[in-house]
Amino acid sequence: MRCVIARFPFDLTKSGVLDSMKGVKPEPGTGEFVTIGRRQYPAKQVGEVLTRQDRRDFSAQEVVRAMTRLGFTCGTFPAATTATAAPTAPTAATAATAIV
């Protein structure tokens, strides 16, 4: 299927994408992701591997659009929450003195 990423046309196939991403370890990511096999890859990482272009040359949405047309599942990584962060030393000390 012909897809345009960063103003350049690419002829991509689902099997070609699977072969290109074989052996590539997913980076930790935020924002958009593409599920390839059983792994979730950041969209920018997938675009960089497939196009061999710098990540700054294209948007994640361009990659998501192309991968969706090829039949891959795409989505958004959940936002990190700050509520699970461990309390800092001054916070813990303040909490301990408030109980007394």
C-alpha positions in Angstrom: 0.0 0.0 0.0 1.4 3.4 -0.9 1.7 5.7 2.2 3.1 9.2 2.4 5.2 10.0 5.4 7.2 13.2 5.7 6.1 14.1 2.1 7.8 11.0 0.7 5.8 8.0 -0.7 6.5 4.6 0.7 5.2 1.2 -0.6 4.5 -0.6 2.7 3.0 -4.0 3.3 1.9 -5.6 6.6 4.5 -8.4 6.1 7.2 -5.9 5.3 6.5 -3.9 8.5 6.6 -7.1 10.5 9.9 -8.1 9.0 11.4 -4.6 9.5 10.3 -4.5 13.2 11.5 -8.1 14.0 14.2 -8.0 16.6 13.6 -4.3 17.4 13.1 -3.7 21.1 10.3 -1.2 21.9 11.5 2.0 23.6 9.6 3.4 26.6 7.2 5.9 25.2 4.5 8.4 25.6 1.9 9.5 23.2 0.9 7.4 20.2 1.8 3.7 19.8 1.5 1.0 17.2 0.9 -2.7 18.2 3.1 -4.9 16.1 2.9 -8.6 17.1 2.5 -8.6 20.9 4.5 -5.4 21.5 3.6 -1.8 21.6 6.1 0.5 19.9 6.1 4.3 20.0 4.8 5.6 16.6 7.9 7.7 16.1 10.2 4.6 16.6 8.2 2.7 14.0 8.4 5.6 11.5 12.1 5.9 12.0 12.7 2.2 11.4 10.5 2.0 8.3 11.5 5.2 6.6 15.1 5.5 7.8 14.4 9.2 8.4 15.0 11.4 11.5 12.0 11.4 13.9 11.8 15.2 13.6 10.9 14.9 9.9 7.5 13.4 10.4 4.6 13.3 12.9 3.4 10.4 14.9 0.0 10.9 13.4 1.4 10.2 9.9 2.7 6.9 11.1 -0.5 6.0 12.9 -2.5 6.8 9.8 -0.3 4.6 7.6 -0.2 1.7 10.1 -4.0 1.8 10.6 -4.5 1.5 6.9 -2.3 -1.6 6.9 -4.4 -3.2 9.7 -2.3 -2.6 12.8 -3.8 -1.5 16.1 -2.9 1.9 17.2 -3.6 3.9 20.4 -2.2 6.2 23.0 0.0 5.3 25.9 -1.8 6.1 29.3 -0.5 9.3 30.9 1.8 8.8 33.9 0.3 9.6 37.2 2.1 11.5 39.9 -0.1 10.2 42.7 1.9 7.0 42.9 5.2 8.8 43.6 6.9 8.1 46.9 6.7 10.9 49.4 9.9 13.0 49.8 11.8 13.2 53.1 10.3 16.5 54.2 6.8 15.3 53.4 7.3 12.1 55.3 8.7 14.1 58.3 5.8 16.5 58.3 3.3 13.7 58.1 5.0 12.0 61.1 4.9 15.1 63.3 1.3 15.8 62.4 0.2 12.4 63.9 1.8 13.1 67.3 
